[in-house]
Structures are given as C-alpha cells and as structure tokens.
Amino acid sequence: MNNIVQVNMREKILNLLSGKKINVQPAFSGLIHITAEGLQKEGLAFHETHTDAHKMAKSAASTFKLSGLPSAVVPLDMYVEAEALGAEINFRADREFEFPQVMKAGLFGSAKEITEETTNVLNKGRIKLVCDAIKFLKEDVGNDVVIGGMIPGPYTLLLLIVDVRNMFIEMKKEPQAVKDALFHLSSFLVKIGAAYKNAGADFITIHDMGGSPAFIGPSKYEQFAFPAEKFLIEKLPQPRVLSVCGNVTSSLHLLAQTGADALSLDQTVDLVAARLILKDTLLFGNLDPVETLYQGDPVQVAESVIRAKEAGVDAIWPGCDLVIRTPIQNINALIV
C-alpha cells in the first residue's frame, strides 16, 4: 500500500473538516464501519472487541488495512454512555456479528431523575477503555487514517436510559423536565467528546439516530432535541459531524443551525435538495448501507458514489453504520 498517497488523503480530509477547500470528494466514515472479513483477518470475535481496548483498536483499523478506506472509528457500539450511567449491556457473546443491546429499559423512571450529579460518571464504564483504544489506533494507523470518536446525541441517549412511556407523558405535561434532562446529558456528552479528542480523535461524530426529526417529528425535534444538540455541538471541540437518520428534508434548515461542521445524511434524503439548503455546512452521504453496500455489488456501489458526487456532497459516507457482513469488495468500490 502506498503510504504517501494515504497520508495525503488523511491530510486532505483533515483540511476538509477544518473548512478548507480540497480537490477531491473523499470516501471515509465517522460511523461504525467494521466488517466480518476484517474481524476474521485479525482473529477477533466481535463481542470481545467492546471490552478490550487493544481488540477494539485492531477491529476499527481492520477495514483500512483490507480496503484502504482512510478512517477508523470507536467505540463499536452506541451504549458506552448509557453503561457509564448505570445501564447493563448485553455484548451478545452468543450472537456472531451482532451489536450489543441494553439489557433492561427504564434505568431512570423519569426524566426528572437525570441531574448534573447523576451524570458525573466519567470514571465509570468503558469511557477510559475507548480513550485507550483511540491511543492504540493513533499508534497503529494514525499517520494513514482520520480517527473518529463517536457519541450518541442527547435525545438518543435519553431514550436508552429513561422509561420511555413516562418520558412521552412528561414531554406533554412537564416539557421543561425533559429539556433539563437533555441539557444535563449534553453536558455529560461534551466531557466524553473532549476526552476522546484529547486521546487523539481527529473529529467527533454525534450519531443522533433517536433524535432525528424523521423519528420524533419536526416539531418535537425543534422543541426538544434541537436546543440540546446545538448546545452539545457548541461546546464540543471541533470538528463535529452530526449524523441523523431518515428523511429529514423538511428540517434541514434547523440541522444547519445546530452549528455542526458537517451533516451526515442517509439514503432517504434528496442530496440535490440538501445541497441547495446546506450552503455553509459540509454535506456527507449518503450510500445505502443495506441495499447498496451490503446487498449490492461493486458496480452498484460505484454508481451510487458517482450519483452522490454529482449531487454535490463534500464526502462520500455510508448513510448509517455498516452491516458487519458488508463485503470488502464493496468498500473497495467506495474509493473511486
């Protein structure tokens, strides 16, 4: 592999993330993009990678080592923060290539139980382990790839730890209690993002799947998720990428106002329309991770890359986390 080419691409992506113009539309990702082939090449079982910093780093680097895709991201699940707050996680040791799950919903019965004191838990769970994995990635492939630290959005995190039925009642009857909880969680996430950046992450991705306007609706997004996202992004170290799922076209004007340096959108969004609205925000997207990258073939992937480039994206990204069984040959086809 030509290291000079890869170093140059890393530098170009860093320039792009810092707001500079570059002469390519690079393919990379700030979402989970490991593969079964990469895990097998490294002799790793997926469930073990979540609780061992060396294995997490080796897994995250494996896609680059097999395909040349110049990025690596940790953690490899969405539950590090929920676990630190007290949630029990099932790492699915009995299920090959399946993501962890929260064992029991409703850790907090009410949004009012989430306070500044309850979120003062940076020394708990796997936060330090992820920081160590970032350091190992930096030592291993840090000259060749951009390293992303991934955190959930505050609304997504709230869904993971609170009794959802009670939360929806509170959203109607005591909306300020939910807003306060979201801001407490945002402050918590700022500290984690800063820890990941200090460990060596080049950028932070906020993966706010549950807080997407397509999931909760544009009005609830504007009332609840948007203010907390905006606060989180303002306080996080740059660069910051906001990833949202679903057709968010009607809320793109709000997403642009979050202050994110880039927006990652999925395959349900019309990129041409998004490009017209996102004049001052980098646009990343939006290859379908299932129908194109997992189930498609290299020709279909290459065609999707060309369409995204013609629509005006600043970088080619999968629309969401990769299916772990995604063929490496399809990832190779991203880099055209």
C-alpha positions as CSV (number, residue, x, y, z in Angstrom):
1,M,0.0,0.0,0.0
2,N,1.4,3.5,-1.0
3,N,1.7,5.3,2.4
4,I,2.4,8.6,0.7
5,V,-1.0,8.5,-1.0
6,Q,-2.8,7.6,2.2
7,V,-1.1,10.3,4.3
8,N,-2.1,12.8,1.7
9,M,-5.7,11.7,1.8
10,R,-5.7,11.9,5.6
11,E,-4.4,15.5,5.3
12,K,-7.0,16.3,2.7
13,I,-9.8,15.0,4.9
14,L,-8.5,17.0,7.9
15,N,-8.3,20.1,5.7
16,L,-11.9,19.4,4.6
17,L,-13.1,19.0,8.2
18,S,-11.4,22.3,9.1
19,G,-13.3,24.2,6.4
20,K,-10.7,24.3,3.7
21,K,-11.3,23.6,0.1
22,I,-9.9,20.4,-1.3
23,N,-9.7,19.0,-4.8
24,V,-11.5,15.7,-4.1
25,Q,-14.7,14.3,-2.6
26,P,-13.1,11.6,-0.3
27,A,-14.7,8.5,0.9
28,F,-14.5,7.8,4.6
29,S,-16.8,7.4,7.6
30,G,-17.3,8.6,11.1
31,L,-19.8,5.8,11.9
32,I,-19.2,2.2,12.7
33,H,-17.6,0.6,9.7
34,I,-16.0,-2.7,10.6
35,T,-16.6,-5.9,8.7
36,A,-16.7,-9.7,9.3
37,E,-13.8,-10.1,6.9
38,G,-11.7,-7.6,8.9
39,L,-12.6,-9.3,12.2
40,Q,-11.7,-12.7,10.8
41,K,-8.4,-11.4,9.4
42,E,-7.4,-10.2,12.8
43,G,-8.7,-13.3,14.6
44,L,-11.3,-11.3,16.6
45,A,-14.7,-12.2,17.9
46,F,-17.0,-9.2,17.7
47,H,-18.3,-9.4,21.2
48,E,-14.8,-9.3,22.6
49,T,-13.9,-6.0,20.9
50,H,-16.2,-4.0,23.1
51,T,-14.4,-4.7,26.4
52,D,-10.8,-4.8,25.3
53,A,-9.1,-1.6,24.1
54,H,-6.4,-3.4,22.0
55,K,-9.1,-5.6,20.3
56,M,-11.3,-2.6,19.8
57,A,-8.5,-0.7,18.1
58,K,-7.4,-3.7,15.9
59,S,-11.0,-4.1,14.8
60,A,-11.5,-0.5,14.0
61,A,-8.3,-0.4,12.0
62,S,-9.1,-3.6,10.1
63,T,-11.3,-2.0,7.4
64,F,-8.5,0.4,6.4
65,K,-6.0,-2.4,6.3
66,L,-8.1,-4.5,4.0
67,S,-9.6,-1.8,1.8
68,G,-7.6,1.4,2.2
69,L,-10.7,3.4,3.4
70,P,-8.9,6.1,5.3
71,S,-10.8,6.2,8.5
72,A,-11.3,4.3,11.8
73,V,-13.9,4.9,14.4
74,V,-14.5,3.9,18.0
75,P,-16.5,2.8,20.0
76,L,-18.1,0.0,18.1
77,D,-21.5,0.3,19.8
78,M,-23.8,3.1,20.9
79,Y,-24.0,2.2,24.6
80,V,-20.8,3.4,26.3
81,E,-22.5,6.4,27.8
82,A,-25.7,4.5,28.9
83,E,-23.4,2.0,30.5
84,A,-21.5,4.7,32.4
85,L,-24.8,6.0,33.7
86,G,-25.7,2.5,35.1
87,A,-27.3,0.5,32.2
88,E,-26.4,-3.1,31.9
89,I,-25.2,-4.1,28.4
90,N,-25.5,-7.5,26.7
91,F,-22.5,-7.9,24.4
92,R,-24.2,-10.8,22.6
93,A,-21.4,-13.4,23.1
94,D,-23.9,-15.9,21.7
95,R,-24.6,-14.0,18.5
96,E,-21.8,-13.7,16.0
97,F,-21.5,-10.2,14.3
98,E,-24.5,-8.7,16.2
99,F,-24.3,-5.4,18.0
100,P,-24.8,-5.1,21.8
101,Q,-28.1,-4.3,23.4
102,V,-29.2,-2.6,26.6
103,M,-30.4,-5.4,28.9
104,K,-33.2,-3.5,30.7
105,A,-35.0,-0.4,29.6
106,G,-36.0,2.4,32.0
107,L,-32.9,2.8,34.1
108,F,-34.4,6.1,35.2
109,G,-38.2,6.1,35.8
110,S,-38.5,9.8,34.9
111,A,-36.5,12.5,33.1
112,K,-36.5,14.5,36.4
113,E,-34.2,11.8,37.9
114,I,-31.4,12.8,35.5
115,T,-29.4,15.6,37.1
116,E,-26.0,17.1,36.9
117,E,-25.0,14.8,39.8
118,T,-26.2,11.6,38.1
119,T,-24.2,12.4,35.0
120,N,-20.9,13.0,36.8
121,V,-19.6,9.5,36.0
122,L,-16.7,9.9,33.6
123,N,-14.7,7.4,35.6
124,K,-17.2,4.6,35.2
125,G,-17.9,2.1,32.5
126,R,-15.9,1.9,29.3
127,I,-15.1,5.6,28.6
128,K,-11.4,5.2,29.6
129,L,-11.3,2.0,27.6
130,V,-12.4,3.8,24.4
131,C,-9.8,6.6,25.1
132,D,-7.2,3.9,25.3
133,A,-8.4,2.3,22.0
134,I,-8.1,5.8,20.3
135,K,-4.5,6.0,21.6
136,F,-3.7,2.5,20.2
137,L,-5.3,3.4,16.9
138,K,-3.2,6.6,16.8
139,E,0.0,4.5,17.3
140,D,-1.1,1.9,14.7
141,V,-2.7,3.8,11.8
142,G,-2.7,7.4,12.9
143,N,-0.5,8.5,10.1
144,D,-2.8,6.9,7.5
145,V,-6.4,7.5,8.6
146,V,-8.6,10.0,10.3
147,I,-9.8,8.7,13.6
148,G,-13.3,9.4,14.8
149,G,-14.7,9.3,18.2
150,M,-18.5,8.6,18.1
151,I,-21.1,9.6,20.7
152,P,-24.9,9.5,20.7
153,G,-27.0,12.6,20.6
154,P,-28.6,13.7,23.9
155,Y,-32.1,12.6,22.8
156,T,-30.8,9.2,21.6
157,L,-29.1,8.7,25.0
158,L,-32.2,9.7,26.9
159,L,-34.2,7.1,25.0
160,L,-31.7,4.5,26.2
161,I,-31.9,5.2,29.9
162,V,-35.3,6.5,30.8
163,D,-38.7,4.9,31.0
164,V,-39.9,6.0,27.5
165,R,-43.7,5.9,28.4
166,N,-43.1,8.3,31.3
167,M,-40.9,10.4,29.2
168,F,-43.5,10.9,26.5
169,I,-46.0,11.9,29.2
170,E,-43.5,14.4,30.6
171,M,-42.9,15.8,27.1
172,K,-46.6,16.8,27.1
173,K,-47.2,17.7,30.8
174,E,-43.7,18.7,32.0
175,P,-41.7,19.6,28.9
176,Q,-39.1,21.6,30.9
177,A,-38.2,18.5,32.9
178,V,-37.3,16.7,29.6
179,K,-35.4,19.7,28.3
180,D,-33.4,19.9,31.6
181,A,-32.5,16.2,31.3
182,L,-31.4,16.7,27.7
183,F,-29.1,19.5,28.7
184,H,-27.6,17.5,31.6
185,L,-26.9,14.7,29.1
186,S,-25.4,17.2,26.6
187,S,-23.0,18.4,29.3
188,F,-22.1,14.8,30.0
189,L,-21.5,14.1,26.3
190,V,-19.3,17.2,25.9
191,K,-17.0,15.8,28.5
192,I,-16.8,12.5,26.7
193,G,-16.2,14.0,23.4
194,A,-13.5,16.2,24.8
195,A,-11.9,13.1,26.4
196,Y,-11.9,11.3,23.0
197,K,-10.4,14.3,21.3
198,N,-7.7,14.6,24.0
199,A,-6.9,10.9,23.5
200,G,-6.2,11.6,19.8
201,A,-9.5,11.5,17.9
202,D,-9.4,13.8,14.8
203,F,-13.1,14.5,14.9
204,I,-16.3,13.7,16.8
205,T,-19.4,12.2,15.3
206,I,-22.7,12.8,17.1
207,H,-24.9,9.9,16.0
208,D,-28.3,11.1,16.9
209,M,-30.5,8.3,15.4
210,G,-33.3,8.6,18.0
211,G,-33.2,12.3,18.0
212,S,-33.7,12.7,14.3
213,P,-36.6,14.9,13.1
214,A,-37.6,11.9,10.9
215,F,-38.0,9.8,14.1
216,I,-39.6,12.2,16.6
217,G,-41.2,14.6,14.1
218,P,-40.1,18.1,13.1
219,S,-42.0,20.0,15.8
220,K,-40.7,17.8,18.7
221,Y,-37.3,17.9,17.2
222,E,-37.3,21.7,17.3
223,Q,-38.8,21.8,20.8
224,F,-36.6,19.1,22.5
225,A,-33.7,17.7,20.5
226,F,-32.5,20.7,18.6
227,P,-31.7,23.0,21.6
228,A,-29.7,20.2,23.3
229,E,-27.9,19.3,20.1
230,K,-27.0,22.9,19.4
231,F,-25.6,23.2,23.0
232,L,-23.6,20.0,22.6
233,I,-22.1,21.0,19.3
234,E,-21.2,24.5,20.5
235,K,-19.3,23.0,23.5
236,L,-17.6,20.1,21.7
237,P,-14.1,20.5,20.3
238,Q,-14.0,20.9,16.5
239,P,-14.5,19.3,14.0
240,R,-18.0,17.9,14.8
241,V,-20.2,15.9,12.4
242,L,-23.9,15.4,13.1
243,S,-25.4,12.2,11.8
244,V,-29.1,11.9,11.5
245,C,-31.3,9.1,10.1
246,G,-34.4,9.2,7.9
247,N,-35.9,11.7,5.5
248,V,-35.0,15.0,7.3
249,T,-35.5,17.3,4.3
250,S,-38.2,19.4,6.0
251,S,-35.8,20.1,8.9
252,L,-32.6,20.7,7.1
253,H,-32.7,24.4,7.9
254,L,-32.7,23.5,11.6
255,L,-30.0,20.9,11.3
256,A,-27.8,23.6,9.6
257,Q,-28.4,25.8,12.6
258,T,-27.0,23.3,15.1
259,G,-23.5,24.5,14.3
260,A,-22.2,21.2,13.1
261,D,-19.3,21.4,10.8
262,A,-20.8,18.7,8.7
263,L,-24.1,16.8,8.4
264,S,-24.2,13.1,7.5
265,L,-27.5,12.2,5.9
266,D,-28.9,8.8,4.8
267,Q,-30.2,7.4,1.5
268,T,-33.8,8.7,2.1
269,V,-32.7,12.3,1.6
270,D,-32.5,14.0,-1.8
271,L,-28.9,15.2,-1.9
272,V,-29.5,17.8,-4.6
273,A,-32.2,19.4,-2.4
274,A,-30.0,19.1,0.7
275,R,-27.1,20.8,-1.2
276,L,-29.2,23.8,-2.0
277,I,-30.2,24.3,1.7
278,L,-26.8,23.4,3.2
279,K,-24.8,26.3,1.8
280,D,-22.4,26.7,4.7
281,T,-22.4,23.2,6.1
282,L,-20.4,20.3,4.8
283,L,-22.6,17.6,3.3
284,F,-21.6,13.9,3.8
285,G,-23.6,11.0,2.5
286,N,-25.5,9.0,1.6
287,L,-24.9,5.5,0.3
288,D,-27.5,3.0,1.4
289,P,-25.7,0.7,3.9
290,V,-28.0,-2.2,3.3
291,E,-29.3,-2.3,-0.3
292,T,-26.2,-0.9,-1.8
293,L,-23.2,-1.6,0.4
294,Y,-24.3,-4.9,1.9
295,Q,-26.6,-6.4,-0.7
296,G,-25.3,-4.7,-3.8
297,D,-22.2,-5.3,-5.9
298,P,-19.1,-3.1,-6.7
299,V,-20.7,-1.8,-9.9
300,Q,-23.8,-0.6,-7.9
301,V,-21.6,0.9,-5.2
302,A,-19.5,2.8,-7.8
303,E,-22.7,4.1,-9.5
304,S,-24.0,5.3,-6.1
305,V,-20.7,7.1,-5.4
306,I,-20.9,8.9,-8.8
307,R,-24.5,10.0,-8.1
308,A,-23.6,11.3,-4.7
309,K,-20.6,13.2,-6.1
310,E,-22.7,14.7,-8.9
311,A,-25.3,15.8,-6.3
312,G,-22.5,17.9,-4.6
313,V,-21.6,16.0,-1.5
314,D,-18.3,17.1,0.2
315,A,-17.5,13.5,1.2
316,I,-18.9,10.0,0.4
317,W,-20.2,8.4,3.6
318,P,-22.4,5.4,4.3
319,G,-25.9,6.5,5.4
320,C,-25.5,4.7,8.7
321,D,-23.4,2.1,10.4
322,L,-22.2,-0.7,8.1
323,V,-23.8,-4.1,8.3
324,I,-20.9,-6.2,9.6
325,R,-21.1,-8.7,6.8
326,T,-20.7,-6.0,4.2
327,P,-18.2,-7.4,1.6
328,I,-14.8,-5.7,1.5
329,Q,-15.0,-5.6,-2.3
330,N,-18.0,-3.2,-2.0
331,I,-16.0,-1.0,0.4
332,N,-13.1,-1.0,-2.2
333,A,-15.6,0.3,-4.7
334,L,-16.3,3.4,-2.5
335,I,-12.8,4.6,-3.2
336,V,-13.1,5.7,-6.9
